[in-house]
Amino acid sequence: MPNPSDPIYRSPQWMGAFDPARREAFERAINVSGAGSVLIQTFINRTVQMLTLREFGLQSVLDRRPGQGDKAYINRRTAGAAGGAWVADTDGLTEETGTYAQTSFAYRTLATRGKVTRKMQAIGRSYGDTLAQEITGKAEDFANALEEAALVGDSGSDANQIDGLLTLVNNVSGQVVSLTTASAGTSLSLSSLDEAIDRVKGSAVRSDLVIVGSFAGLRALNASLQAQQQFNDVVEIAAGFRVRTYDGIPMVVSTAMPNTLQYHAGGEIKAFTGGSSTALAVVNKRHVYWEELTPTTVMPLAKTDSQFDQFDMFWDGALVYANTLGGALVTGISV
């Protein structure tokens, strides 16, 4: 005969004491294969797991400056052939000046739209705000699209897109240090990385520089470093993140950096896909930065249908490569 003092009768999970008949019915139910599952309420973890591995290193370390007009306009000066000449006191002077040119970076728009049905919001109301959760997930997707454009964007193939860092540096003569032109790549040489650093204007001030690479690219760099550099040399960057350094330069990961590069005969990047090697980018943040007309904005749309709510997410701006010596690449790194 059931004992009323049994702890099962005092457990708050049973909402009070069960009488013996109900307990016997419950025991019969859970002893029948699968029958007990209908008596147990499904528990849904309130944390929605994002099934993505994304690092937005380049996007996060570059400065963001307000923009105006239709483009970001940059004036550049090319030095004259000589800085001066040694002359006698009776010699006439020869006029010799530098030359000036203006370049621009057009503001482009990245945009997306999200939608959550009324019924889905009602279903999810018991464990969280479904609309807010969708906006959060959409924001990560949006940031990933912007990070990809920041590295491999090419207005030559898509006129609505910004030019990314690899496209901009790749088009400047002398700013690409090639390890090999083979699409499979080769082992990273620290002397080649040092050479690329030396080609960046302002490289003496290490705090202005950053090295951007994929997980595989930075693993190749780690493998080339001394043990104490791998584990002891760290620096704090934006938002309080502490990252490893190479010769005092922060090393940041971007999952948008391709591991599938192909090259021209001179070592410049020919295609972002089709190979099995990667690159490291050395950037001076004073000369490469974001200029924004509209920072990333979420705008709820007017409700036109009872069945769903919609929102738009957009950004207007450009990646500005103000000085052609502001970045350099090491290409042909085996992954």
N, C-alpha and C positions, 0 to 999 in steps of 0.2 A: 504494500500500500504506500502511495506517495507520502513523503515526509514534509509537512508544511514548513519546517525549519530549513529545508534544502535551500542553498544560496540562490538557485535559479528563480525561486519565488520572490526573493527580495531584490533582485537585480533591477535597476531602473530601466534597463533596456527592454524589459517586458511590460513596462507601464503598469506596475502593480502585480499583485499575486495572481498566478494562474490557478484555476481550480483543476483538480486531478484529471477530469475528463478532457479539458483543453490541452493539458500537457501531453496526455496520451495521444491525442490526435496530431499534435505537432510532431511527436517522435515518430509516428507512423509516416507522416508526410516527408520528413527529411531522410527517412530510411529507404524511400522509394527513389530510384535513380532519377535525378533531375527534378523531382517534384518540389524539393525544398527551395529551389531557386526562386520560385514565385513569392516566397515569404520574405525574401531579403531585398531591401531597397538598394538599387544601383547607386554607387558612390562615384561621382565625377570629380576628378581633381580639377581645381579651379585654375591651375596654371596651364596655359595653352603652350605646348612645345612647338617652337619654330624649327622645322626640319631643314635648316640651312646652316652652312658654315661660312660666315662672311666677316671679313675684316676690312674696314674702310679707312686704311691708314693714310693714304694721300689726301682724301677728302677732309680728314680731321686735323691734319697738321698745317694746312695752308691757311693763310690769313684770308678773311672775308672783308671786302671793302665795298662801300656803297657806290653804285653806278648811276649814270645819268645819260640822257640822250639815247641814240640808237646803237652806239658802239662804244667800246673802250678805246680811246685814241692814245697812242704812244709815240712820242718823238724820240728818234734815235740819232746819234751822231757817230759818224765814222771818222777816225783820226786821220789827219793829214799824213803825207808821206814822211815828213820830217818835223821834228818839234822846233827846229831852229837851225841856224848856221853860224859858224864862227866867222866874223868879218873884221876887216881892218877899219880904222876910224874914218876912212874916206870912202868906204864901199857903200853902195846903195843896197837897200834891203829888198828881198824878193818876197812878194806876198804869197803866203802859203797857209791855207786854212783847211779845217775839216769840212765834211759835207754832212748835210742833214736830210733826214727822210722821215716820213710819218707812216706808221702802220696802224692797223685797227683790228679789234676783235669783236665781231658782231655778237650781240646778246641773242641767245637762243632760249627757247622755252621747252622745259621738260614737264609733262603733265600726265595725269592719270585720273581715273574715276573709280569710286567704290560704291557698292550697293549692298544693303542688308534688308531682307524682307521683313515685313511686319510680323509674320508668323514666327520667323526664326528668332526675332527679338523676344517674343513672348515665350518661346520654348526655352531660351537661354537665360531668362530673367532670374531663375532660381539660383544661379551660381555666378552671374556676372553680367556686365553690360556688353552685349554682343556687338553693338555698333562701335563702342570704344575699342573693343578688342580687334575688330576688323581694321579700324583706323591705325592702330598700333602696328599690326602686321603689314598693312599697306605702306606705312612709313618706312619700314625696313626694306621692303621691295623697292621703294622709290629711291632710297639712299644707295642701294646697290646699283640701280640703273645710272645714277649720277656718278658713282665711283668708276663704273666701267667706262663711261664717256670721258671722265677725267684722265684716263690712261690710254684708251684705244679709240676714242672718238675721232672721226675723220669726215670733215665737211665735204671732202672730195667725193666720197661715196654716198653721203647723205647730207644734202644742203641744209637741212633743218637742225643738224647736230653741231655741237662745239668740236673744235679740234682738241684732242687729248695730248697729254704730255709726250707719249711716245711718237705721235705724229709730228708734234712741234719740234722736238729735239732732233728727230730723225732727218728733218729737212734742213738742218744747219750743218754746213760743212765743218768738219773737224771736231764735232762734239760727240762722235760715236767711237768708242774704243772696242775693237773687235777681237775676241779671243780666237774665233774660227768662223768660217762661213758655212760650215757643215750644219745642216738642220738638226743633227743629233747633239751638237755642242761639244764642249770639252770642259776639263776641270777649271775652276776659277783660279786666276792668278792674282794675288794681292797686289803685285806691282801694277797690273792693269787697272785695278780699282783705284790705286793711288794716282795713276795717270789721269783717270777720269775725274777724280776729285780736283786735281791740279788745273784741269781745263775749265772748271766752274769759277766764274768771277766771284771774288770775295771769299774764296775757300779758306783763307787764313783765319777767318772768324768762324770757328767750327760750330758755334751755337746757332748760326744762321742756316746751316746745312741739314739735310736729312737724306738718308738712303732708303729708298722704297724698293721692296721686292716681294715676290710671292713667298709662300712657305718654303718651297723647294729652293728658291734663290737664296734666301737667308740661311737655310740649312747648309748650303754650299759655302756661304761666307763663314758660318760658325765652324764648319769643319776645317777651315783654313786658319782659324785664329788660335792663339795660345789659350791654354786652359783658363788662366786668370782673366783673360779678356772675355771669355764666354760667360763666366760666372760672377765676376766682380765689377766689371765696368758697366754701370747703369746710369741712366739720367732720367729726370722727370720731364715729361713733355705735357702738351695740352691736356686739360681735364684731370691732371694728377697721375697719369699713367707713367709707370716706370718701365723703360725699355733698355735693351742692351745697346752698346755703342761700339763703333769701330773708329779708333783714333779720335774719340770725343764726339763722333757724329751719331745721332740716334738712328737706329735701324727699325723701321716700321713695316708691318705686313699689310699688303693689299691683296685680297683674293681676286681682284680684277687684273692683276699683272699676269699676262699669258705665260704658260709653260709650253707653248706650241709654236714658237716663232720660226720663221724662215728668213733668209738673208740674201741681199744682193752681193755681187762680187766684192764690193768694198766694205762689206760688213754691216751696211745699213739694213734696217728691217724691211723685208719685201712683203711679208704677210704675217698676220697675227695667228694664223692657224696652219696646220699641215706639218709642222715640225715637232721636235721634242726637246726644245731648249728654251731658256728664259733669259731675262736681262735684269740688271740692277740699274736703277735711276738715281742719280745724285742731283739734288735740287737745292738751290739757294732760295729760301722763302721770301727774301726781299725782292726778288726779281720774278717770281712765279707766285700768283695768288688768284683768288676768286674775286671777281667784281660782280656784284649782284644788283639788279634792278628790283627784284622781288625775292626776298628770302623764301625758303620753303613754307608754303601756306596751305592750310586745310580750310576749305570753305563749304559749309553745308548748303545744299541746293534746296530751292523752294519745293515743297511737297506737292507733286502733281498727280500722285497716284496713291491710293490708300494701302497698296500692297507692299511698298518698300520706301526706304529712305536712302538718299544718295548724297555723296560728297565728292568734291573735286580736290585734287592736290596738285600744286604747280610750283614752278621755280623759273625765274628769268635771270639769266646772267651769262658770264663767259669765264673761261679759264684764260687768264692773261699771262702771256709769256713775254714780259716787258723787255728783257734783255736777252739777246740770242746766246749770250754766254752764261745764262742763268741755270743751265742744266746740262748734264752729260749722261751718256749711257755706256754700260759695259754689256756687250751682247755676246751670244754664243756660249752661255753657261749651261752645262749639261744638267738635266734634272733626273 
